[in-house]
Amino acid sequence: MKTLKMMLALGLLSLSITSAQAVQIRDFHKDVIGRDCKACHDHGIKQFPSDEACLKCHNIDDLVKASKRPEEDKWQNPHNNLHYGKDLPCQECHAEHKTKKPLCSNCHTFKFDKHID
């Protein structure tokens, strides 16, 4: 019986350690959402955030304006482009916890000072 209790205690301890693992959150999101993962992960913690979750805080027209580059072709804007218009899923280019290569960078070279994932 004592062994069973010890095994249960160790199991619970390992679960609490696993769930409390540190996850990288970008500074600009820390200020807004803190550690509330469900603020973005609206379909569950193990799922990518929906576009609706991103667009609660990020206005697509503001993103189009901010990513427009006068020296580039009209359709070279990643937030309003020839292939997808304004409908490219956010997760195709942006990630919160890991840096990822944007979908369009295979063919396009967007001229940004800094890519924000």
Beta strands, then each sheet from edge to edge (+ up, - down):
strand 1: 76-77
strand 2: 80-81
sheet 1: 1+ 2-
end
